[in-house]
């Protein structure tokens, strides 16, 4: 295994993000995630990522900055379910892999469109 760490960014910093961040950043847990490097947190409400970033000692960024950052290869999409596909497609369009909190889409067609876009871009979702 190479020593290169995967740069990840979060879009969506509501309640569930604290559970993810606590698991990924606690000293006991990081031994389980040595390949992750959390580069930034973003949300459509600018105060939300700033507060979460301060809580965990991370960087708050705009959604646009997260999407444009070449050091971020994977987006953890923790937005509300009706925004999953829209956000996921934006991430895939700029060449980022996407992990989405369930559900993938509101219905089968939405979820399928996201999977098709990921396959076409040779990215994971």
MDAnalysis code that builds the backbone (N, CA, C; Angstrom):
import MDAnalysis as mda
import numpy as np

u = mda.Universe.empty(375, n_residues=125, atom_resindex=np.repeat(np.arange(125), 3), trajectory=True)
u.add_TopologyAttr("name", ["N", "CA", "C"] * 125)
u.add_TopologyAttr("resid", np.arange(1, 126))
u.add_TopologyAttr("resname", ["UNK", "UNK", "UNK", "UNK", "UNK", "UNK", "UNK", "UNK", "UNK", "UNK", "UNK", "UNK", "UNK", "UNK", "UNK", "UNK", "UNK", "UNK", "UNK", "UNK", "UNK", "UNK", "UNK", "UNK", "UNK", "UNK", "UNK", "UNK", "UNK", "UNK", "UNK", "UNK", "UNK", "UNK", "UNK", "UNK", "UNK", "UNK", "UNK", "UNK", "UNK", "UNK", "UNK", "UNK", "UNK", "UNK", "UNK", "UNK", "UNK", "UNK", "UNK", "UNK", "UNK", "UNK", "UNK", "UNK", "UNK", "UNK", "UNK", "UNK", "UNK", "UNK", "UNK", "UNK", "UNK", "UNK", "UNK", "UNK", "UNK", "UNK", "UNK", "UNK", "UNK", "UNK", "UNK", "UNK", "UNK", "UNK", "UNK", "UNK", "UNK", "UNK", "UNK", "UNK", "UNK", "UNK", "UNK", "UNK", "UNK", "UNK", "UNK", "UNK", "UNK", "UNK", "UNK", "UNK", "UNK", "UNK", "UNK", "UNK", "UNK", "UNK", "UNK", "UNK", "UNK", "UNK", "UNK", "UNK", "UNK", "UNK", "UNK", "UNK", "UNK", "UNK", "UNK", "UNK", "UNK", "UNK", "UNK", "UNK", "UNK", "UNK", "UNK", "UNK", "UNK"])
u.atoms.positions = np.array([
    [0.841, -1.168, 0.000],
    [0.000, 0.000, 0.000],
    [0.890, 1.235, 0.000],
    [0.554, 2.214, -0.827],
    [1.343, 3.438, -0.862],
    [1.019, 4.278, 0.358],
    [1.922, 5.208, 0.682],
    [1.722, 6.085, 1.824],
    [0.866, 7.291, 1.495],
    [0.375, 7.379, 0.265],
    [-0.426, 8.529, -0.139],
    [-1.800, 8.480, 0.522],
    [-2.189, 9.619, 1.088],
    [-3.490, 9.714, 1.743],
    [-4.509, 10.290, 0.770],
    [-5.746, 9.865, 0.898],
    [-6.839, 10.310, 0.045],
    [-7.416, 11.597, 0.609],
    [-7.384, 12.662, -0.189],
    [-7.966, 13.931, 0.230],
    [-9.478, 13.873, 0.107],
    [-10.166, 14.157, 1.209],
    [-11.625, 14.135, 1.179],
    [-12.188, 15.475, 1.635],
    [-13.346, 15.798, 1.080],
    [-14.077, 16.981, 1.479],
    [-15.502, 16.587, 1.791],
    [-16.106, 17.302, 2.690],
    [-17.498, 17.065, 3.053],
    [-18.366, 18.161, 2.475],
    [-19.490, 17.786, 1.893],
    [-20.527, 18.742, 1.527],
    [-21.762, 18.321, 2.315],
    [-22.184, 19.195, 3.200],
    [-23.273, 18.912, 4.127],
    [-22.685, 18.734, 5.511],
    [-22.929, 19.704, 6.382],
    [-22.316, 19.656, 7.712],
    [-23.368, 19.756, 8.815],
    [-24.503, 19.111, 8.579],
    [-25.559, 19.068, 9.589],
    [-25.246, 18.060, 10.676],
    [-26.277, 17.597, 11.351],
    [-26.119, 16.726, 12.517],
    [-25.308, 15.468, 12.254],
    [-25.555, 14.789, 11.140],
    [-24.880, 13.512, 10.895],
    [-23.385, 13.686, 10.652],
    [-22.978, 14.864, 10.186],
    [-21.553, 15.069, 9.906],
    [-20.703, 14.913, 11.162],
    [-21.247, 15.282, 12.327],
    [-20.443, 15.147, 13.551],
    [-20.123, 13.681, 13.838],
    [-21.047, 12.778, 13.546],
    [-20.783, 11.350, 13.764],
    [-19.660, 10.865, 12.846],
    [-19.708, 11.258, 11.573],
    [-18.653, 10.882, 10.633],
    [-17.311, 11.463, 11.085],
    [-17.316, 12.746, 11.410],
    [-16.064, 13.411, 11.772],
    [-15.498, 12.886, 13.083],
    [-16.351, 12.592, 14.032],
    [-15.891, 12.029, 15.294],
    [-15.217, 10.675, 15.042],
    [-15.835, 9.856, 14.203],
    [-15.261, 8.541, 13.896],
    [-13.938, 8.662, 13.144],
    [-13.849, 9.636, 12.252],
    [-12.649, 9.765, 11.424],
    [-11.506, 10.491, 12.108],
    [-11.808, 11.316, 13.089],
    [-10.750, 12.139, 13.671],
    [-10.344, 11.753, 15.085],
    [-11.094, 10.890, 15.739],
    [-10.691, 10.521, 17.100],
    [-9.392, 9.724, 17.028],
    [-8.572, 9.878, 18.015],
    [-7.253, 9.233, 17.988],
    [-7.357, 7.720, 17.871],
    [-8.332, 7.124, 18.513],
    [-8.495, 5.671, 18.425],
    [-8.923, 5.255, 17.025],
    [-9.784, 6.072, 16.390],
    [-10.321, 5.707, 15.082],
    [-9.335, 5.939, 13.949],
    [-8.493, 6.954, 14.046],
    [-7.609, 7.262, 12.925],
    [-6.696, 6.100, 12.582],
    [-6.421, 5.235, 13.533],
    [-5.644, 4.039, 13.214],
    [-6.386, 3.189, 12.193],
    [-7.722, 3.290, 12.179],
    [-8.523, 2.538, 11.217],
    [-8.647, 3.257, 9.876],
    [-8.337, 4.550, 9.843],
    [-8.469, 5.353, 8.626],
    [-7.172, 6.087, 8.284],
    [-6.037, 5.387, 8.226],
    [-4.767, 6.084, 8.004],
    [-4.606, 6.651, 6.599],
    [-5.493, 6.297, 5.693],
    [-5.351, 6.776, 4.316],
    [-6.191, 8.015, 4.040],
    [-6.942, 8.503, 5.025],
    [-7.819, 9.649, 4.820],
    [-7.171, 10.945, 5.293],
    [-7.413, 12.002, 4.532],
    [-6.940, 13.332, 4.896],
    [-8.094, 14.299, 4.651],
    [-8.781, 14.710, 5.702],
    [-9.924, 15.607, 5.564],
    [-9.411, 16.999, 5.245],
    [-9.725, 17.459, 4.040],
    [-9.204, 18.736, 3.544],
    [-10.134, 19.906, 3.782],
    [-11.458, 19.670, 3.860],
    [-12.358, 20.791, 4.059],
    [-13.808, 20.378, 4.211],
    [-14.570, 21.281, 4.825],
    [-15.994, 21.084, 5.066],
    [-16.765, 22.209, 4.402],
    [-17.884, 21.858, 3.747],
    [-18.697, 22.858, 3.060],
    [-20.172, 22.572, 3.269],
    [-20.970, 23.591, 3.097],
    [-22.410, 23.469, 3.232],
    [-23.029, 24.660, 2.516],
    [-24.296, 24.525, 2.111],
    [-24.952, 25.650, 1.447],
    [-25.194, 26.813, 2.412],
    [-25.175, 26.543, 3.707],
    [-25.306, 27.575, 4.734],
    [-23.904, 27.827, 5.295],
    [-23.313, 28.966, 5.009],
    [-21.899, 29.202, 5.322],
    [-21.556, 29.096, 6.802],
    [-22.510, 29.348, 7.694],
    [-22.202, 29.259, 9.123],
    [-22.061, 27.810, 9.592],
    [-22.709, 26.877, 8.928],
    [-22.676, 25.471, 9.348],
    [-21.274, 24.858, 9.238],
    [-20.590, 24.969, 8.107],
    [-19.259, 24.361, 8.046],
    [-18.247, 25.085, 8.930],
    [-18.437, 26.380, 9.109],
    [-17.513, 27.124, 9.979],
    [-17.596, 26.603, 11.409],
    [-18.812, 26.380, 11.892],
    [-18.991, 25.866, 13.254],
    [-18.445, 24.446, 13.379],
    [-18.744, 23.591, 12.403],
    [-18.284, 22.197, 12.461],
    [-16.753, 22.154, 12.327],
    [-16.192, 22.988, 11.473],
    [-14.741, 23.031, 11.305],
    [-14.062, 23.452, 12.607],
    [-14.624, 24.448, 13.282],
    [-14.065, 24.886, 14.561],
    [-14.146, 23.764, 15.600],
    [-15.230, 23.025, 15.590],
    [-15.429, 21.924, 16.535],
    [-14.373, 20.836, 16.380],
    [-13.970, 20.561, 15.137],
    [-13.050, 19.450, 14.874],
    [-11.652, 19.892, 14.440],
    [-11.401, 21.194, 14.437],
    [-10.080, 21.674, 14.037],
    [-9.794, 21.467, 12.566],
    [-10.822, 21.639, 11.742],
    [-10.685, 21.433, 10.299],
    [-10.916, 22.751, 9.566],
    [-10.842, 22.714, 8.259],
    [-10.979, 23.904, 7.424],
    [-12.392, 24.016, 6.867],
    [-12.992, 25.199, 6.995],
    [-14.282, 25.495, 6.381],
    [-14.031, 26.072, 4.986],
    [-14.806, 25.611, 4.014],
    [-14.643, 26.064, 2.635],
    [-16.023, 26.262, 2.014],
    [-16.066, 26.974, 0.907],
    [-17.299, 27.052, 0.133],
    [-17.440, 25.760, -0.667],
    [-18.647, 25.478, -1.105],
    [-18.860, 24.295, -1.949],
    [-18.012, 24.402, -3.211],
    [-17.974, 25.581, -3.795],
    [-17.190, 25.788, -5.017],
    [-15.711, 25.494, -4.781],
    [-15.194, 25.926, -3.625],
    [-13.782, 25.687, -3.310],
    [-13.499, 24.201, -3.113],
    [-14.406, 23.493, -2.459],
    [-14.235, 22.045, -2.278],
    [-14.204, 21.352, -3.638],
    [-15.136, 21.730, -4.505],
    [-15.197, 21.107, -5.834],
    [-13.971, 21.435, -6.680],
    [-13.389, 22.605, -6.482],
    [-12.244, 23.035, -7.292],
    [-10.903, 22.572, -6.735],
    [-10.850, 22.113, -5.511],
    [-9.583, 21.770, -4.871],
    [-8.995, 20.485, -5.468],
    [-7.833, 20.590, -6.109],
    [-7.236, 19.390, -6.723],
    [-6.733, 18.371, -5.701],
    [-6.595, 18.774, -4.443],
    [-6.145, 17.848, -3.405],
    [-7.288, 17.032, -2.813],
    [-8.518, 17.314, -3.242],
    [-9.679, 16.550, -2.784],
    [-10.098, 15.605, -3.906],
    [-10.011, 14.311, -3.642],
    [-10.386, 13.312, -4.639],
    [-11.763, 12.710, -4.375],
    [-12.236, 12.788, -3.141],
    [-13.499, 12.164, -2.751],
    [-14.339, 13.152, -1.965],
    [-15.613, 13.243, -2.319],
    [-16.567, 14.067, -1.585],
    [-17.471, 13.148, -0.775],
    [-17.606, 13.451, 0.508],
    [-18.577, 12.788, 1.371],
    [-19.818, 13.676, 1.315],
    [-20.850, 13.185, 0.657],
    [-22.075, 13.947, 0.411],
    [-23.087, 13.657, 1.518],
    [-23.194, 14.581, 2.453],
    [-24.108, 14.417, 3.583],
    [-25.245, 15.430, 3.517],
    [-25.602, 15.821, 2.316],
    [-26.695, 16.764, 2.131],
    [-28.027, 16.059, 2.373],
    [-29.111, 16.826, 2.319],
    [-30.437, 16.231, 2.465],
    [-30.713, 15.326, 1.263],
    [-31.514, 14.271, 1.439],
    [-31.729, 13.304, 0.360],
    [-32.127, 13.913, -0.985],
    [-32.979, 14.918, -0.995],
    [-33.399, 15.464, -2.290],
    [-32.270, 16.215, -3.011],
    [-31.160, 16.478, -2.319],
    [-30.014, 17.145, -2.947],
    [-28.904, 16.168, -3.336],
    [-29.022, 14.903, -2.956],
    [-27.938, 13.944, -3.199],
    [-27.534, 13.854, -4.669],
    [-28.497, 13.712, -5.545],
    [-28.165, 13.520, -6.961],
    [-27.563, 14.791, -7.547],
    [-28.160, 15.928, -7.262],
    [-27.630, 17.194, -7.795],
    [-26.187, 17.422, -7.344],
    [-25.931, 17.256, -6.069],
    [-24.575, 17.442, -5.539],
    [-23.641, 16.361, -6.093],
    [-24.109, 15.125, -6.110],
    [-23.294, 14.040, -6.641],
    [-22.889, 14.259, -8.085],
    [-23.817, 14.723, -8.906],
    [-23.502, 14.987, -10.315],
    [-22.483, 16.113, -10.452],
    [-22.590, 17.140, -9.623],
    [-21.596, 18.229, -9.659],
    [-20.209, 17.690, -9.322],
    [-20.150, 16.821, -8.328],
    [-18.868, 16.232, -7.935],
    [-18.273, 15.388, -9.056],
    [-19.100, 14.551, -9.657],
    [-18.626, 13.701, -10.751],
    [-18.172, 14.534, -11.942],
    [-18.879, 15.616, -12.217],
    [-18.543, 16.484, -13.346],
    [-17.139, 17.065, -13.212],
    [-16.714, 17.324, -11.982],
    [-15.375, 17.888, -11.780],
    [-14.340, 16.816, -11.435],
    [-14.724, 15.537, -11.599],
    [-13.765, 14.454, -11.456],
    [-13.549, 13.938, -10.041],
    [-14.530, 14.128, -9.175],
    [-14.401, 13.653, -7.794],
    [-15.234, 12.385, -7.589],
    [-14.708, 11.444, -6.833],
    [-15.484, 10.293, -6.393],
    [-16.485, 10.801, -5.363],
    [-17.602, 10.066, -5.180],
    [-18.660, 10.516, -4.273],
    [-19.101, 9.380, -3.358],
    [-19.139, 9.679, -2.066],
    [-19.786, 8.807, -1.098],
    [-21.015, 9.567, -0.623],
    [-22.197, 8.991, -0.808],
    [-23.436, 9.648, -0.390],
    [-24.065, 8.926, 0.781],
    [-24.504, 9.708, 1.746],
    [-25.344, 9.176, 2.813],
    [-26.603, 8.663, 2.122],
    [-27.182, 7.578, 2.593],
    [-28.356, 7.023, 1.940],
    [-29.556, 7.956, 2.053],
    [-30.470, 7.922, 1.117],
    [-30.527, 7.134, -0.111],
    [-29.693, 7.785, -1.217],
    [-29.332, 6.985, -2.200],
    [-28.554, 7.497, -3.319],
    [-29.334, 8.568, -4.071],
    [-30.625, 8.338, -4.262],
    [-31.521, 9.296, -4.912],
    [-32.913, 9.118, -4.340],
    [-33.794, 10.023, -4.668],
    [-35.167, 9.953, -4.160],
    [-35.929, 8.784, -4.785],
    [-35.587, 8.444, -6.023],
    [-36.242, 7.319, -6.688],
    [-35.211, 6.567, -7.529],
    [-35.636, 5.467, -8.098],
    [-34.723, 4.629, -8.870],
    [-34.077, 5.402, -10.023],
    [-34.870, 6.165, -10.766],
    [-34.350, 6.883, -11.934],
    [-33.248, 7.860, -11.543],
    [-33.440, 8.571, -10.428],
    [-32.406, 9.506, -9.968],
    [-31.131, 8.762, -9.586],
    [-31.290, 7.707, -8.813],
    [-30.130, 6.922, -8.412],
    [-29.404, 6.336, -9.604],
    [-30.168, 5.834, -10.562],
    [-29.581, 5.267, -11.783],
    [-28.803, 6.318, -12.559],
    [-29.344, 7.548, -12.637],
    [-28.651, 8.613, -13.378],
    [-27.297, 8.926, -12.736],
    [-27.243, 8.880, -11.414],
    [-25.987, 9.127, -10.718],
    [-24.987, 7.992, -10.974],
    [-25.456, 6.758, -10.906],
    [-24.584, 5.616, -11.196],
    [-24.089, 5.632, -12.640],
    [-24.980, 5.969, -13.573],
    [-24.582, 6.041, -14.981],
    [-23.519, 7.113, -15.201],
    [-23.692, 8.271, -14.560],
    [-22.712, 9.356, -14.688],
    [-21.371, 8.937, -14.100],
    [-21.398, 8.261, -12.969],
    [-20.149, 7.790, -12.354],
    [-19.454, 6.774, -13.243],
    [-20.200, 5.834, -13.789],
    [-19.602, 4.840, -14.682],
    [-18.997, 5.497, -15.917],
    [-19.708, 6.460, -16.488],
    [-19.217, 7.153, -17.679],
    [-17.913, 7.903, -17.384],
    [-17.836, 8.498, -16.191],
    [-16.643, 9.262, -15.801],
    [-15.556, 8.372, -15.196],
    [-15.836, 7.078, -15.084],
    [-14.917, 6.123, -14.453],
    [-14.573, 6.537, -13.027],
    [-15.611, 6.958, -12.298],
    [-15.493, 7.345, -10.900],
    [-16.402, 6.465, -10.066],
    [-16.201, 6.478, -8.775],
    [-17.028, 5.681, -7.868],
    [-18.058, 6.551, -7.185],
    [-19.244, 5.996, -7.020],
    [-20.279, 6.652, -6.246],
    [-21.009, 5.635, -5.418],
])
